[in-house]
C-alpha cells in the first residue's frame, strides 16, 4: 500500500532537486551574459584553487560538494529557519533565512543568486523537509564544481551554440515546474505547531 505513495514522493523529490539545479544553471547563464568577465574570473579562480595532489584535491572536492552544503543547510534551513518559523511564521522564516544565506556569499552576483536559491531551498524545506533541501544543495554543488572544473569552463563567458541554449531552456523548464509545484504545495501546508520544533524536524509532505 505504501509503494505508490513512496514512488510519487520520490518523483516529487526528484523534480525539486532538478528544479533547484535548473534555477542555479539559469542564474549562472544570466550572470555570464550580464557580467562575462566576472563569470570567467570566478571560474578561473575556482579552478586555480583546486589542489594538484590527487588526495588533497579529493578532500577539497569533498568539502565543496558535500560538507559545505550540508553545513549550510543545517545552519540556514535547519536551525535559523526553525527558530524564525516559530517566532515570525513560515513566510518570514523562508525570506529572512534566504537573505542571510545570500549575505554570506561574497560578491553582489553571488549574493543575489544565493538569495534566490535560498528562497527555493527554504520553500522546499518547509514543504518537503530538510533532507530534500540537503540533497538538492549537494546535487547543485556537484554540478557547479563539475562545470567549473570541466574543459572549456574558463572560456565560457557567454551563451553560444545550440547546446548551451538548449541547456538553458531545459533549466528554465525544470525551474518553472519545480516552482509551480512548490507554490501549489505552499498553499496547502498547515501552520507549524505552536510547541517547540527541533531544527531537524521536517514538516510532513503535504502532497501525499
N, C-alpha and C positions, 0 to 999 in steps of 0.2 A: 504493500500500500504506500510505502514511503518512497519507492523508487521514482515514480513520475514526478513527485514534488521535488525530490532532490535533483532530478535531471533538469527541471525547469529552473531551479535555483542556481545550479551550476552554469546554465546557459546565460542567465541574467548576470551572474558574476563575470562571465567571460566578456559579455557585451560592455560592462562597465570598465573592465581592465582595458579592452581595446579602445573604448571611448576616451579614457584618460590619455593613453598613448597617442591617439588621434589628435586630441586637443594640443598636446605638447608638440607634436610634429607640425601642426598647423601654425602654432605660435612661433616655432623655430623658422618656418618658411617665411612668415611675415617679417620676422626680425632680419633675415638675410636679404630681404628686399629693401626694407627701410634703412638698415644700418649694415651694409655688407662688410665694411672694413672692421667694424666691431665684432661681427659674427666670425670672420676669418681669424681675427686676433685671438678671440676667446678659444676657438677650436685649436689653434696653433699652440696656445699656452697650455691647454689640457694635454695635448699630445706630447709636448716637451716635458711636462711634469711626470709623465709615466716613467717609472724606473726601467733601466735597461736589463737588469738582472731578472731572470725568469721568476725566482721565488719572491723577490721584492715586488715585481710587477703584479704577481698573483695576489699578494696581500693588499696592494694598492687598489686593485680592482674589487677585491672582496669588500673593502671598506666603502668604496664609492657606490657599488651596486647593491650591497646587502646591508652592511652595518649602518651606514648613514641614513638611508630611507627608513629603516626600522626605528632607529633612534628618533628621527624627526616625527614619524607618525605617533610614536608613544608620547612624545612631548606635546605636539600640537593638536592632533586629533584624539589623543588619549587623555592625558592629564588636563591640559588647558581647556580643551573643548568640553570635557565633562564638568569642570568647575563652572565655566561660563554658562553652560546649558542649565545648571541648577539655579544660578542667580539671575540670569538675564533672558533665558529662553533659547530655543534652537536657532532661530534666525541670527540673533546676536552672536551666539557661540560659533556658528559657521563663518560669519563675516569677520569677527574680530580675530579668530584663530587663523583665518586665511591672510589677513593683513599682517599679523605677527610673523607668519611663515614667510611672507614676501619680504619683510624688513630684514630678515637675517640673511638674505641673498644680496651679494654685492652688485652694484651697478643698477641703473634705472630699468634697463631692459629685462635683466634677470629678476629684479624685484617685482615688476609688473607681471611677468609670466608666472612667477611663483605664486603671486597672489591669486591669479585666475585659476591656476591649478589647485591652489589651496581651497578655493570655493568648491570646486568639483570634488576634491577629496573629502571635504567636510560634509557635503551633501551625501556622498557615498557612505561615509562613516555613520551618519545619522540614520540613513535608510537601511543599510545592509550590515553595519557593524565595522569594527576596527580592523578585523583580519583582512577583509577585502580591500580596504584602503591601503594596507601594508603591501599586499600582493600587487596592486596596481602601481604603487610607487616604485617597488622593486623592478617590475617589468619596464616601467618608463625609464628608470636609470640604466637598466641593462641595454635598452635600445639606444639611449643617448650616448653612452660610452662606446657602444659598437660603431655607431655612425661617426662619432668624433675621431675615433682611432682608425677608422677604415681608410682604404685607399682613396685619394682624391678629396678627402674631407677638407683639407686646408684651402683648396681652390674653390670650394663651393660657396661663393659669395652671393649667388643669386639663384633664381629658378630658371632652368633651361631644359629643354628636351621633353619629349612626351612622358618619359618615365617619372621625372620629377613632378610634372603637372599631375599625372595620374595618381602619384602617391599622395599629393595634397588633396585631390578630390576624394580619395578613399579616407584620408584622415578627417576631412570635414564631415563626411557622411557618418563615420564611426562616432565622432564627437557629437554630432547632432542627434543621432539615435540615442546615445547614452544620456545626453542631457534631457531629451524628451521623456525617457523612461524615469529619470530621477525626478523631473518636475511632476509627473503624474503620481509617483510614489510619495513625494513630499506632501502632497495634498491629503494623503491617506494616513500619514504617520500619526499615531496618537501622541498626546502630550507626554513628556517624560514623567516618571513617577516623582512624587513630591519628596520621598525619602532619599537618603544618600545613595548615590550611584557610583560605583567604582570606576576608575578611568579606563579599565579594560573591559567593562561590561558592555557588550554590543546590544543595540536595540534589536528587536525581532525583525525579521524580513517581512515587511508589511505586504509584499506582493505575493506571499504564499497563497 
